[in-house]
């Protein structure tokens, strides 16, 4: 597969997964007791791996931009409340695909951020946008 697919929406395969190699399996909570002692609690996480997909820049060229219809489809999907998770399919490093069950991650900011590559009013279907998509595994 040469594309990333999120809930049936095809995205460019060259969106950068910015936190793919960031450690996430151990959760930690740190607080201070009434006496001033530091209390650290750690536990293994079963889910909640962050998946941030983002358009990147190589000099003046954008890598992985999306056009307006794709951006609108993502925004419509993000705006729906749902019980079931979304399916995310990404290309594997050595061929094949990896499949994740995900939800939109809104705790770290907006689930979708978009910025036009070339600002024009009104935005038209062929216009491209630099995007950041925040997800987490469930």
HELIX and SHEET records of a PDB file:
HELIX    1   1 UNK A   68  UNK A   78  1                                  11    
SHEET    1   A 7 UNK A   9  UNK A  12  0                                        
SHEET    2   A 7 UNK A   3  UNK A   6 -1                                        
SHEET    3   A 7 UNK A  86  UNK A  91 -1                                        
SHEET    4   A 7 UNK A  97  UNK A 104 -1                                        
SHEET    5   A 7 UNK A 128  UNK A 137 -1                                        
SHEET    6   A 7 UNK A  50  UNK A  54 -1                                        
SHEET    7   A 7 UNK A  16  UNK A  17 -1                                        
SHEET    1   B 6 UNK A   9  UNK A  12  0                                        
SHEET    2   B 6 UNK A   3  UNK A   6 -1                                        
SHEET    3   B 6 UNK A  86  UNK A  91 -1                                        
SHEET    4   B 6 UNK A  97  UNK A 104 -1                                        
SHEET    5   B 6 UNK A 128  UNK A 137 -1                                        
SHEET    6   B 6 UNK A  66  UNK A  67 -1                                        
SHEET    1   C 6 UNK A   9  UNK A  12  0                                        
SHEET    2   C 6 UNK A   3  UNK A   6 -1                                        
SHEET    3   C 6 UNK A  86  UNK A  91 -1                                        
SHEET    4   C 6 UNK A  97  UNK A 104 -1                                        
SHEET    5   C 6 UNK A 128  UNK A 137 -1                                        
SHEET    6   C 6 UNK A 112  UNK A 116 -1                                        
SHEET    1   D 2 UNK A  26  UNK A  32  0                                        
SHEET    2   D 2 UNK A  38  UNK A  44 -1                                        
SHEET    1   E 2 UNK A  56  UNK A  58  0                                        
SHEET    2   E 2 UNK A  61  UNK A  63 -1                                        
END                                                                             
